[in-house]
C-alpha cells in the first residue's frame, strides 16, 4: 500500500485506463475517496454514460465540466494568433487541451480539499508532462499520482482482468487506433501507423473525407477576423464554438486538414500520428493570409521565430510558464491591426488563396504598381543599394588585395 491519501481528484475520460484507475487508487492509497472530473471540450462523448460509469467504477462524486468555449477563447485562439505550429505540421490539438483540463482539476481539488490529483497518462507520452507541469504551476504543494508509472498492469489485457475482478464495466470493442478528440482535432496513433512507411487508410478518417472523395467542384468561403480572432464565416457573425463547428463541417467535406507527421516527443522518442484538423487548418491559413497584409516586414519575420518557440512551449506543457505568457503579450500587440476578411478556395484537400482585405492593410497600389506613379523615385534605389551592399564590396576588395 502507498502512503495515506484521503481524497484524490482524477482526470477521467470514461475509457478503460481511467475506469481502472478509480478502484486501483482506492486499493493502493488507503481506501481514499476518488472524485472523477470529466472535461467536455467538444469530443462528442455521451456524458451521461461517462458520469454513470465513473460512479459504477467507485467514484464518490463526478464533475462534468463544459469547457469548450473556454478552450477555444483562452487557449486555441491565443495559439492561433501566435501562428504556433509544432514542427511545421502539428496544430497542437492535444497539447493546449491538457493545461485547460489540469487547471480545472486544480480548482476542483482546492474546492474539495483534496490531497492529490491523478491522471491516466502513460509514462511514454507527452501528456504526463503537460498535466503535471500545470499542476506544479498552479498548486505547487499538491501530490500528483500517475498510476501508469506505479502499477504492475502492463497491457490492455491486464487492465481488463483487473476491471472484471472489480466489476468495472468494460467496452467490448477494441479500437484499432489510440485516439484523442476535441472540437479542434482528432488524432490517430498506433496499429499500422507505427510503421512510417504505411500510408494512412482512408477508412481511418472519422471527421474528414479523403481528398479524392471530396466534391469535384471547388467551394469558396470567407473568414472575418478582429484583432487576430476569427469572428465570422461567410459574413455570418458566430461565437467561437459555432464558428469552429461550421468550419469543421466545411473543411471536412472538402478533405481539408489531414496531417501525417513523425514528431519528436518531449520524452525523447519519435512517434507517428495522423491528425484530422479541418477547421483549424482553414483558420491557420486564413490568419496568416491576413498577416501578410497587415504586418510590416520586421514584425512579420520576427513573429515567425516567436511562433516556433511558442509552439514548442505549448507542446512541452509550459502553458503557464513566464516565457509563454510574455510571448503571448508580444503576439497580442502584433494583432491590433490584424482585422479584415480572407477568402479561400477549397478543392480536394487544398486550401487556395482567393483574396484578402483589411482597413489596416499595408499594401499600397500607388507604391507597388508597374505603371507610372508620382510617389516613388526609382533613382533612390541607387544610394540604398550602394549602402546596403557596402560590406560586400569592402570584403571583396580585401579578398582581391590579400588573396583570401
C-alpha positions as CSV (number, residue, x, y, z in Angstrom):
1,X,0.0,0.0,0.0
2,X,1.2,3.5,-0.9
3,X,1.1,6.4,1.6
4,X,-2.1,7.5,3.1
5,X,-4.2,9.8,0.9
6,X,-7.7,10.8,1.9
7,X,-9.1,12.4,-1.3
8,X,-8.0,12.3,-4.9
9,X,-9.3,14.3,-7.9
10,X,-8.9,12.2,-11.1
11,X,-8.9,13.4,-14.7
12,X,-11.5,10.9,-16.0
13,X,-12.4,10.1,-19.6
14,X,-14.6,7.1,-19.2
15,X,-12.1,4.8,-21.0
16,X,-10.6,1.6,-19.8
17,X,-7.5,3.3,-18.2
18,X,-9.2,5.9,-16.1
19,X,-12.0,3.5,-15.1
20,X,-9.5,1.0,-13.8
21,X,-7.6,3.8,-12.0
22,X,-10.5,4.5,-9.7
23,X,-10.5,1.2,-7.8
24,X,-6.7,1.0,-8.1
25,X,-6.4,4.3,-6.2
26,X,-8.8,3.2,-3.5
27,X,-7.0,-0.1,-3.2
28,X,-3.4,1.3,-3.1
29,X,-3.9,4.6,-1.3
30,X,-5.7,3.6,1.9
31,X,-9.2,3.5,0.7
32,X,-9.1,7.1,-0.4
33,X,-12.1,8.9,-1.8
34,X,-11.9,9.4,-5.6
35,X,-13.6,12.3,-7.3
36,X,-13.8,12.0,-11.1
37,X,-13.6,15.0,-13.3
38,X,-14.6,14.8,-17.0
39,X,-13.8,17.7,-19.2
40,X,-16.2,18.3,-22.1
41,X,-14.1,20.1,-24.8
42,X,-16.2,19.1,-27.8
43,X,-15.2,15.5,-28.0
44,X,-18.7,14.3,-28.6
45,X,-18.9,11.7,-25.9
46,X,-22.2,10.8,-24.3
47,X,-21.5,12.5,-21.0
48,X,-24.4,10.8,-19.1
49,X,-22.8,7.4,-19.8
50,X,-19.4,8.7,-18.6
51,X,-21.0,10.1,-15.4
52,X,-22.7,6.8,-14.5
53,X,-19.7,4.7,-15.4
54,X,-17.5,6.7,-13.0
55,X,-19.9,6.1,-10.2
56,X,-20.1,2.4,-11.0
57,X,-16.3,2.2,-11.0
58,X,-16.2,3.6,-7.5
59,X,-16.0,7.3,-7.7
60,X,-17.8,9.1,-4.8
61,X,-18.6,12.2,-7.0
62,X,-18.4,13.1,-10.6
63,X,-17.9,16.6,-12.2
64,X,-18.9,17.1,-15.8
65,X,-17.2,20.3,-16.9
66,X,-18.3,22.1,-20.0
67,X,-15.1,23.8,-21.1
68,X,-15.4,24.1,-24.9
69,X,-15.9,27.8,-25.1
70,X,-13.1,28.4,-22.6
71,X,-10.9,26.1,-24.6
72,X,-11.3,28.0,-27.8
73,X,-11.3,31.5,-26.5
74,X,-8.4,31.3,-24.0
75,X,-6.2,28.5,-25.4
76,X,-6.9,27.9,-29.1
77,X,-7.3,31.5,-30.2
78,X,-4.1,32.5,-28.3
79,X,-2.1,29.9,-30.1
80,X,-3.8,30.7,-33.5
81,X,-2.8,34.4,-33.1
82,X,0.8,33.3,-32.5
83,X,0.7,31.2,-35.6
84,X,2.2,28.4,-33.4
85,X,2.7,25.0,-35.1
86,X,4.8,22.2,-33.8
87,X,7.5,21.0,-36.2
88,X,5.8,22.7,-39.1
89,X,2.7,20.4,-39.1
90,X,1.0,19.7,-35.8
91,X,-1.7,22.2,-34.8
92,X,-1.3,21.3,-31.1
93,X,-4.8,19.9,-30.6
94,X,-4.0,17.7,-27.6
95,X,-1.2,20.0,-26.3
96,X,-3.3,23.0,-25.4
97,X,-6.2,21.0,-24.1
98,X,-4.2,19.5,-21.3
99,X,-3.4,22.7,-19.4
100,X,-7.0,23.7,-19.5
101,X,-8.1,20.3,-18.0
102,X,-5.4,20.4,-15.4
103,X,-6.3,23.9,-14.4
104,X,-9.8,22.8,-13.7
105,X,-8.5,19.8,-11.8
106,X,-6.6,22.1,-9.5
107,X,-9.6,24.4,-9.0
108,X,-11.8,21.4,-8.0
109,X,-9.1,19.9,-5.8
110,X,-8.9,23.2,-3.9
111,X,-12.7,23.3,-3.6
112,X,-12.9,19.7,-2.4
113,X,-9.8,20.0,-0.1
114,X,-8.3,17.1,-1.9
115,X,-4.8,15.7,-1.1
116,X,-3.8,14.7,-4.6
117,X,-4.5,14.9,-8.3
118,X,-4.3,11.8,-10.5
119,X,-4.2,11.3,-14.3
120,X,-4.2,8.4,-16.7
121,X,-1.3,9.5,-19.0
122,X,1.3,6.8,-19.7
123,X,5.0,7.1,-18.8
124,X,5.9,7.2,-22.5
125,X,3.9,10.2,-23.7
126,X,3.8,14.0,-23.5
127,X,0.5,14.3,-21.7
128,X,2.0,13.3,-18.3
129,X,4.3,16.3,-18.6
130,X,1.5,18.7,-19.6
131,X,-0.8,17.7,-16.8
132,X,1.9,17.7,-14.1
133,X,3.6,21.0,-15.1
134,X,0.3,22.7,-15.0
135,X,-0.4,21.3,-11.5
136,X,3.1,22.4,-10.4
137,X,2.5,25.9,-11.7
138,X,-0.9,26.4,-10.1
139,X,-0.7,24.2,-6.9
140,X,2.9,23.5,-6.2
141,X,2.3,21.6,-3.0
142,X,-0.4,19.1,-4.0
143,X,0.5,15.5,-4.6
144,X,0.4,14.1,-8.1
145,X,-0.3,10.4,-8.7
146,X,0.5,8.8,-12.1
147,X,-0.7,5.2,-11.9
148,X,1.0,4.2,-15.2
149,X,4.3,4.9,-13.5
150,X,3.5,2.9,-10.4
151,X,1.2,-0.1,-11.1
152,X,2.1,-3.5,-12.4
153,X,-0.5,-3.5,-15.1
154,X,1.3,-3.6,-18.5
155,X,-1.3,-4.2,-21.2
156,X,-4.9,-3.7,-22.1
157,X,-5.4,-7.4,-21.3
158,X,-4.1,-6.8,-17.7
159,X,-6.5,-3.9,-17.3
160,X,-9.5,-6.0,-18.5
161,X,-8.6,-8.7,-16.0
162,X,-8.4,-6.1,-13.2
163,X,-11.6,-4.4,-14.3
164,X,-13.5,-7.7,-14.3
165,X,-12.2,-8.6,-10.9
166,X,-13.6,-5.2,-9.6
167,X,-16.9,-5.4,-11.5
168,X,-16.0,-2.4,-13.7
169,X,-18.0,-2.2,-17.0
170,X,-15.6,-2.7,-19.9
171,X,-16.3,-1.7,-23.5
172,X,-16.2,-4.8,-25.7
173,X,-14.8,-3.2,-28.8
174,X,-11.1,-2.9,-29.2
175,X,-10.3,0.2,-31.1
176,X,-7.7,-0.1,-33.9
177,X,-6.1,3.3,-33.1
178,X,-5.3,5.3,-30.0
179,X,-7.3,8.5,-30.5
180,X,-7.7,11.8,-28.8
181,X,-10.6,14.0,-29.8
182,X,-11.9,17.5,-29.1
183,X,-13.6,20.2,-31.0
184,X,-10.3,21.3,-32.6
185,X,-8.9,17.9,-33.8
186,X,-8.9,14.1,-33.9
187,X,-5.6,12.3,-33.6
188,X,-4.8,8.7,-34.6
189,X,-1.8,6.7,-33.3
190,X,-0.7,3.0,-33.1
191,X,-1.6,-0.1,-35.1
192,X,-0.4,0.1,-38.8
193,X,0.6,3.8,-38.3
194,X,3.6,2.6,-36.1
195,X,5.4,1.9,-39.4
196,X,6.0,5.2,-41.1
197,X,6.1,3.5,-44.5
198,X,2.4,2.7,-44.2
199,X,0.1,5.3,-45.7
200,X,-3.0,6.2,-43.7
201,X,-6.0,4.2,-44.7
202,X,-9.0,6.3,-45.9
203,X,-11.2,4.1,-43.7
204,X,-9.4,5.6,-40.6
205,X,-10.8,9.1,-41.1
206,X,-13.7,9.8,-38.9
207,X,-14.1,13.6,-39.5
208,X,-12.7,14.5,-42.9
209,X,-13.3,13.0,-46.3
210,X,-10.3,11.7,-48.1
211,X,-9.3,14.4,-50.6
212,X,-10.1,12.1,-53.6
213,X,-13.6,11.6,-52.2
214,X,-14.3,15.3,-51.8
215,X,-16.6,17.2,-54.2
216,X,-15.4,17.8,-57.8
217,X,-16.4,21.4,-57.6
218,X,-14.4,23.9,-55.6
219,X,-16.1,25.8,-52.7
220,X,-15.4,29.4,-51.7
221,X,-15.6,30.7,-48.2
222,X,-14.7,33.9,-46.3
223,X,-13.5,34.2,-42.8
224,X,-13.5,37.5,-40.9
225,X,-11.0,38.3,-38.1
226,X,-11.0,41.1,-35.5
227,X,-7.6,41.6,-33.8
228,X,-6.5,38.2,-35.0
229,X,-9.5,36.4,-33.6
230,X,-12.0,34.7,-36.0
231,X,-15.5,36.2,-35.7
232,X,-17.5,35.4,-38.8
233,X,-17.8,32.8,-41.6
234,X,-19.3,33.8,-45.0
235,X,-20.4,37.1,-43.4
236,X,-22.3,35.4,-40.5
237,X,-21.0,36.5,-37.1
238,X,-20.7,33.5,-34.8
239,X,-19.5,32.7,-31.3
240,X,-16.3,30.6,-31.0
241,X,-17.9,27.2,-30.8
242,X,-20.4,27.7,-33.6
243,X,-17.7,29.2,-35.8
244,X,-15.4,26.3,-35.4
245,X,-18.2,23.8,-35.8
246,X,-19.1,25.4,-39.1
247,X,-15.6,25.5,-40.4
248,X,-15.0,21.8,-39.3
249,X,-18.1,20.8,-41.4
250,X,-17.0,22.8,-44.5
251,X,-13.3,21.7,-44.2
252,X,-14.2,18.0,-43.6
253,X,-16.5,17.9,-46.7
254,X,-13.6,19.2,-48.8
255,X,-10.9,16.9,-47.4
256,X,-9.1,19.7,-45.6
257,X,-6.7,19.4,-42.7
258,X,-5.4,15.8,-42.8
259,X,-1.8,15.8,-41.4
260,X,0.6,12.9,-41.2
261,X,3.7,13.6,-39.1
262,X,6.6,11.7,-37.4
263,X,7.1,14.1,-34.5
264,X,9.7,14.4,-31.8
265,X,8.1,13.7,-28.4
266,X,9.3,15.7,-25.5
267,X,10.3,12.5,-23.7
268,X,12.9,11.7,-26.4
269,X,11.3,9.2,-28.8
270,X,9.8,9.8,-32.2
271,X,6.1,8.9,-32.7
272,X,3.9,8.9,-35.8
273,X,0.5,10.5,-35.7
274,X,-2.2,11.4,-38.2
275,X,-4.4,14.3,-37.4
276,X,-7.8,15.5,-38.7
277,X,-7.9,19.3,-38.3
278,X,-10.4,20.7,-40.9
279,X,-11.5,23.9,-39.2
280,X,-8.1,24.5,-37.7
281,X,-6.3,24.2,-41.0
282,X,-8.6,26.8,-42.5
283,X,-8.2,29.2,-39.6
284,X,-4.4,29.0,-39.6
285,X,-4.2,29.5,-43.4
286,X,-6.6,32.5,-43.3
287,X,-5.0,34.1,-40.3
288,X,-1.6,34.0,-42.0
289,X,-3.0,35.5,-45.2
290,X,-4.3,38.4,-43.3
291,X,-1.0,39.0,-41.5
292,X,0.7,39.2,-44.9
293,X,-1.4,42.3,-45.5
294,X,-1.3,43.9,-42.1
295,X,2.1,43.3,-40.5
296,X,5.3,45.1,-41.6
297,X,8.3,43.1,-42.7
298,X,10.3,43.2,-39.5
299,X,7.4,42.3,-37.3
300,X,6.2,39.5,-39.6
301,X,9.7,37.9,-39.7
302,X,10.3,38.2,-36.0
303,X,6.9,36.8,-35.3
304,X,7.8,33.7,-37.4
305,X,10.6,33.0,-34.9
306,X,8.3,33.6,-32.0
307,X,5.7,31.2,-33.4
308,X,8.3,28.3,-33.4
309,X,9.2,28.9,-29.8
310,X,5.6,29.4,-28.8
311,X,4.7,26.1,-30.4
312,X,7.4,24.3,-28.6
313,X,6.3,25.7,-25.2
314,X,2.7,24.6,-25.8
315,X,3.8,21.2,-26.9
316,X,6.1,20.8,-23.9
317,X,3.3,21.6,-21.4
318,X,4.7,25.0,-20.5
319,X,1.5,26.9,-21.0
320,X,1.7,28.6,-17.6
321,X,5.4,29.5,-17.9
322,X,6.5,33.1,-17.7
323,X,8.0,32.9,-21.2
324,X,4.8,31.7,-22.9
325,X,2.9,34.5,-21.1
326,X,5.4,37.1,-22.2
327,X,5.3,35.9,-25.8
328,X,1.6,36.0,-25.7
329,X,1.8,39.7,-24.7
330,X,4.0,40.3,-27.7
331,X,1.7,38.4,-30.0
332,X,-1.3,40.4,-28.8
333,X,0.4,43.7,-29.6
334,X,1.0,42.5,-33.2
335,X,-2.7,41.6,-33.6
336,X,-4.0,45.1,-33.0
337,X,-4.3,45.6,-36.8
338,X,-5.0,42.0,-37.9
339,X,-8.6,42.8,-38.8
340,X,-10.2,42.0,-42.1
341,X,-11.6,39.3,-44.4
342,X,-9.9,36.4,-46.1
343,X,-11.4,34.5,-49.0
344,X,-10.4,30.9,-49.6
345,X,-10.9,28.4,-52.4
346,X,-11.2,24.8,-51.2
347,X,-10.7,21.9,-53.6
348,X,-10.0,18.2,-52.8
349,X,-7.8,18.8,-49.7
350,X,-6.2,22.0,-51.0
351,X,-6.6,25.5,-49.5
352,X,-6.0,28.2,-52.1
353,X,-5.8,31.9,-51.5
354,X,-8.7,33.8,-53.2
355,X,-8.4,37.3,-51.8
356,X,-7.9,39.3,-48.6
357,X,-8.8,42.8,-47.5
358,X,-8.3,44.9,-44.4
359,X,-8.8,48.5,-43.3
360,X,-5.3,48.3,-41.9
361,X,-3.6,46.8,-45.0
362,X,0.0,48.0,-45.5
363,X,-0.2,47.1,-49.2
364,X,-0.2,50.2,-51.3
365,X,-1.1,50.0,-55.0
366,X,0.4,53.5,-55.5
367,X,3.8,52.4,-54.5
368,X,3.9,48.9,-56.0
369,X,2.4,49.5,-59.4
370,X,4.4,48.8,-62.5
371,X,2.7,51.7,-64.2
372,X,3.7,55.3,-63.9
373,X,3.5,56.8,-60.4
374,X,4.2,60.0,-58.5
375,X,5.2,58.5,-55.1
376,X,8.3,56.6,-55.7
377,X,11.6,57.8,-57.3
378,X,13.3,54.8,-58.7
379,X,16.6,56.7,-58.7
380,X,16.6,56.5,-54.9
381,X,17.4,52.8,-55.1
382,X,20.9,53.5,-56.3
383,X,22.0,55.1,-53.0
384,X,20.2,52.4,-51.0
385,X,21.9,49.6,-52.9
386,X,25.3,51.2,-52.5
387,X,25.0,51.5,-48.8
388,X,23.3,48.1,-48.3
389,X,25.9,46.4,-50.4
390,X,28.9,48.3,-48.9
391,X,30.0,45.4,-46.6
392,X,30.0,43.0,-49.6
393,X,32.1,45.5,-51.6
394,X,34.6,46.1,-48.8
395,X,35.1,42.3,-48.3
396,X,35.6,41.7,-52.0
397,X,38.2,44.5,-52.1
398,X,40.1,42.8,-49.2
399,X,39.9,39.4,-50.9
400,X,41.3,40.8,-54.1
401,X,44.1,42.5,-52.2
402,X,45.1,39.6,-49.9
403,X,44.0,36.6,-52.0
404,X,42.0,35.3,-49.0
